[in-house]
Amino acid sequence: MQRLRYGFIGLGMMLSLATTATAGVSIGIGIGLPNVSIGINLPLYPELVPVPGYPVYYAPGIDGNYFFYDGMYWVFQDDNWYASSWYNGPWGMVDPFVVPAYILRVPVSYYRQPPQYFRGWQSNAPPRWGQRWGHSWEQRRGGWDRWNRSAAPRRAPLPTYQRQYTGDRYPRGEQQHRLHNKSYRYAPRDKVVRQHQQQIKTRSSAPAQREQRRPEARRPQQQQNHQRPAPAHAAPQQRGPSHEQRQQPPVQREQRQQPAVQHQQRAPQGHEQQRAPQQRGQEKDHGQDKERGQGNDHGRDKGHGQDRDKGHGQDKN
């Protein structure tokens, strides 16, 4: 039973270490995009002092574990590392597997707010990260605590231009990236820091690219609409005339009246040509009727003469 109990205890410790090691894991290169608020609210640019023998600065006046290395600010809080390009954030969470080695090597004495598990560790030695984050982390980051002090790189220059941005003038988002590129020319040495800055640059330029693509995406539609305006005339027949279309009929009436006027102007010539045959036919008919009338009258006169002759003959008898 005692062995079984120790077995469960050991399993629990392994799970705890694995959970702690993956607690700060983020997607991508290991440094999350700066969107985390960790409770640090600095009204002014902090005073940064070099750590002797290390390419790192620390902030003695801040009640926290605040450092500057390779062009970025680093904070260790609640058992996680955070990084930012600006002194007051916003902060991005850092994967324990990619925290720069020189940050991990800073002695315990420069942590202004050390966690409880730092107790008993040597003040002039770095924290025992392998003991804290587990055997898998120590295997991947083997040799992090061994280095040639005489070959340490120079400290990166401080971005003192940020001193003028305090209070309401403190920039955010894309403005931070633009001001940083304009005023801070330092090129980081650490691979993780370079990848992180490239990630921020890509994210900042994404909205501008979308705005540039939107007009280009609309042009083909505008060309299609320009080439095919016909469907717009089909709707009024079904939905009834709109206000603009109600105002158009007078113009259409004038256009319709113009051919009528031309027809009226052309009509007299054609009408005269049509009347000529009709008048000729009427005159011919009138002549025939006249001749017929004369013939009828002649017949009546002849008959009347025959009647008179017959009458005379009867009288003689």
C-alpha positions in Angstrom: 0.0 0.0 0.0 2.8 2.3 0.8 4.4 1.7 -2.6 1.1 2.3 -4.3 0.7 5.6 -2.4 4.1 6.8 -3.4 3.3 5.8 -7.0 0.2 8.0 -7.0 2.2 10.8 -5.5 4.8 10.5 -8.2 2.2 10.4 -10.9 0.6 13.5 -9.5 3.9 15.4 -9.5 4.6 14.4 -13.1 1.1 15.6 -14.2 1.6 18.8 -12.3 5.0 19.4 -13.9 3.6 18.7 -17.4 0.7 21.1 -16.8 3.1 23.8 -15.6 5.4 23.2 -18.6 2.5 23.6 -21.1 0.6 26.4 -19.2 2.4 29.1 -21.2 2.5 27.3 -24.5 1.1 29.5 -27.3 0.4 28.8 -30.9 3.1 29.7 -33.5 6.7 30.6 -32.6 6.2 30.5 -28.8 5.4 34.2 -28.1 1.7 35.0 -28.2 0.5 38.2 -29.9 0.4 41.2 -27.6 -3.1 41.1 -26.3 -2.8 40.2 -22.6 -3.2 42.5 -19.6 -1.2 41.3 -16.7 -2.0 44.0 -14.2 1.1 46.1 -14.8 0.1 49.8 -15.2 3.1 52.1 -15.5 2.3 55.8 -15.7 5.9 56.6 -16.9 8.8 55.0 -18.6 10.6 52.9 -16.0 14.1 53.3 -14.8 16.2 50.4 -16.2 19.5 49.3 -14.7 22.0 46.9 -16.3 22.5 43.5 -14.6 26.3 43.3 -14.2 27.8 40.8 -16.5 24.6 40.1 -18.4 23.1 41.7 -21.6 20.0 42.3 -19.6 18.4 45.3 -17.7 16.1 45.1 -14.8 13.7 47.7 -13.1 14.5 48.1 -9.4 11.7 50.6 -8.9 8.9 48.3 -10.1 7.3 45.9 -7.6 7.6 43.0 -10.1 10.0 40.9 -12.1 10.6 43.3 -15.0 13.5 43.0 -17.5 14.7 44.3 -20.8 16.6 42.2 -23.3 17.3 42.2 -27.0 14.9 45.1 -27.8 11.9 43.7 -25.8 10.5 43.9 -22.3 10.1 40.7 -20.3 8.0 40.1 -17.2 7.8 37.0 -15.0 4.4 36.8 -13.3 2.1 34.1 -12.0 4.6 31.4 -13.1 4.5 32.6 -16.7 6.7 34.8 -18.9 5.3 37.7 -21.0 7.0 39.9 -23.6 6.2 43.3 -25.2 7.9 45.8 -27.5 6.5 48.7 -25.4 7.1 49.3 -21.7 3.5 49.1 -20.6 2.3 46.4 -22.9 0.0 44.9 -24.1 1.8 41.6 -23.4 2.1 38.3 -25.2 2.5 35.0 -23.3 5.8 33.2 -23.9 6.2 29.5 -24.2 8.7 28.3 -21.5 10.5 26.3 -24.2 11.5 29.5 -26.1 12.3 32.0 -23.4 15.7 33.4 -24.3 18.6 31.8 -22.4 20.0 35.1 -21.1 16.7 35.9 -19.5 16.7 32.5 -17.8 20.2 33.1 -16.5 19.5 36.3 -14.6 20.3 35.6 -10.9 17.5 35.2 -8.3 18.5 38.4 -6.5 17.3 40.6 -9.4 13.7 39.3 -9.1 11.9 42.1 -7.2 8.9 39.9 -6.5 10.2 36.3 -6.5 7.7 33.4 -6.2 7.7 31.3 -3.0 9.5 28.3 -4.6 12.5 30.5 -5.2 13.2 30.3 -1.4 16.3 28.4 -0.6 17.9 28.9 -4.0 21.2 30.8 -4.3 20.7 34.5 -4.8 23.6 34.8 -7.2 22.6 31.9 -9.3 19.7 31.6 -11.9 16.4 30.0 -10.8 16.3 26.2 -11.1 14.0 26.2 -14.1 14.6 22.5 -14.9 13.3 21.6 -11.4 10.3 23.8 -11.9 9.3 22.9 -15.5 10.2 19.3 -15.6 12.6 16.8 -17.2 11.2 17.2 -20.7 11.9 20.9 -20.6 15.4 20.3 -19.2 16.2 17.9 -22.0 15.2 20.3 -24.7 16.9 23.3 -23.1 20.0 21.5 -21.9 23.0 23.7 -21.4 21.0 26.9 -20.9 22.8 27.6 -17.6 26.4 27.1 -19.0 27.9 29.9 -21.0 31.1 31.9 -21.6 30.7 35.1 -19.7 33.6 36.7 -21.6 31.7 36.1 -24.9 28.4 37.6 -23.7 26.8 40.0 -26.3 26.5 43.7 -25.8 23.3 45.0 -24.3 20.7 46.3 -26.7 20.1 50.1 -26.6 17.1 51.2 -24.6 14.1 52.5 -26.6 14.2 55.8 -24.8 12.0 57.4 -27.4 9.0 55.8 -25.5 9.5 58.3 -22.6 7.4 60.9 -24.4 4.4 58.6 -24.7 2.7 58.6 -21.3 -0.8 58.6 -20.1 -3.4 59.3 -22.8 -0.5 59.6 -25.4 0.4 56.0 -24.9 -0.1 54.3 -28.3 -1.8 51.0 -29.1 -2.0 48.4 -31.8 -0.6 49.3 -35.2 0.6 52.7 -34.0 3.0 51.0 -31.6 4.5 49.0 -34.4 4.8 52.0 -36.7 6.5 54.2 -34.0 8.8 51.4 -33.0 10.0 50.8 -36.6 10.5 54.5 -37.1 12.4 55.3 -33.9 14.1 52.1 -32.9 16.6 50.8 -35.4 18.1 47.9 -33.4 18.0 44.5 -35.0 17.5 41.7 -32.5 20.0 38.8 -32.3 17.7 36.2 -30.7 15.8 34.1 -33.3 12.6 34.0 -31.3 12.6 37.8 -30.9 13.1 38.3 -34.6 10.2 35.8 -35.4 8.0 37.5 -32.9 8.6 41.0 -34.4 7.9 39.6 -37.9 4.7 38.1 -36.6 3.6 41.5 -35.2 4.6 43.2 -38.5 2.5 40.7 -40.5 -0.5 41.2 -38.2 -0.2 45.0 -38.4 0.0 45.1 -42.2 -3.0 42.7 -42.6 -5.8 45.4 -42.3 -4.0 47.7 -44.8 -3.8 44.9 -47.3 -7.5 44.2 -46.9 -8.4 47.8 -47.5 -6.2 47.8 -50.7 -7.8 44.6 -52.0 -11.4 45.7 -51.5 -11.5 48.2 -54.4 -9.7 45.7 -56.7 -12.3 43.1 -55.8 -15.1 45.5 -56.7 -13.8 46.4 -60.2 -14.8 43.2 -62.0 -18.4 43.6 -60.7 -18.5 47.2 -61.8 -17.3 46.1 -65.3 -19.9 43.4 -65.5 -22.6 45.8 -64.4 -21.4 48.3 -67.0 -21.5 45.7 -69.8 -24.9 44.3 -68.8 -27.3 47.1 -67.9 -30.3 45.4 -69.5 -31.7 43.6 -66.4 -32.4 46.9 -64.8 -35.3 47.5 -67.3 -37.1 44.3 -66.4 -38.0 45.2 -62.9 -40.3 48.2 -63.5 -42.7 46.1 -65.6 -43.3 43.9 -62.6 -43.0 46.3 -59.8 -44.6 49.3 -61.4 -43.0 52.6 -62.5 -40.8 54.4 -60.1 -40.8 58.1 -59.4 -38.1 58.7 -62.0 -39.9 56.6 -64.5 -43.1 58.6 -63.9 -41.2 61.7 -64.8 -39.9 60.2 -68.0 -43.3 59.7 -70.0 -43.5 63.4 -71.0 -40.1 63.0 -72.8 -41.3 59.8 -74.3 -44.6 61.5 -75.4 -42.6 64.2 -77.1 -40.5 61.6 -78.8 -43.7 59.8 -79.9 -45.3 63.0 -81.1 -42.4 63.9 -83.3 -43.0 61.0 -85.7 -46.7 62.0 -85.7 -45.8 65.5 -86.8 -43.6 64.1 -89.5 -46.4 61.9 -90.6 -48.8 64.9 -90.7 -46.2 66.8 -92.7 -45.9 64.0 -95.2 -49.6 63.3 -95.3 -50.7 66.1 -97.7 -48.5 64.9 -100.5 -49.7 61.4 -100.2 -53.2 62.5 -99.6 -53.3 64.5 -102.8 -51.9 61.6 -104.6 -54.6 59.4 -103.2 -57.3 61.9 -103.9 -56.4 62.3 -107.5 -57.5 58.8 -108.5 -60.5 59.1 -106.3 -61.6 62.4 -107.9 -60.9 60.9 -111.4 -63.1 58.0 -110.5 -65.8 60.2 -109.1 -65.7 62.4 -112.2 -65.9 59.3 -114.4 -68.8 57.9 -112.4 -70.5 61.3 -112.5 -70.1 61.3 -116.3 -71.6 57.8 -116.5 -74.4 58.8 -114.2 -75.0 61.9 -116.4 -75.1 59.8 -119.5 -77.3 57.3 -117.9 -79.6 60.1 -116.8 -79.8 61.5 -120.2 -80.5 58.0 -121.6 -83.3 57.6 -119.1 -84.7 60.9 -119.9 -84.6 60.1 -123.6 -86.3 56.8 -122.9 -89.0 58.6 -121.0 -89.5 61.1 -123.7 -89.8 58.3 -126.3 -92.2 56.4 -124.1 -94.2 59.5 -123.6 -94.4 60.0 -127.3 -95.6 56.5 -127.9 -98.3 57.0 -125.3 -99.5 60.1 -127.1 -99.5 58.4 -130.4 -101.6 55.6 -129.0 -104.0 58.0 -127.5 -104.5 59.8 -130.8 -105.1 56.5 -132.4 -107.8 55.6 -130.0 -109.5 59.0 -130.4 -109.6 58.4 -134.2 -111.4 55.2 -133.7 
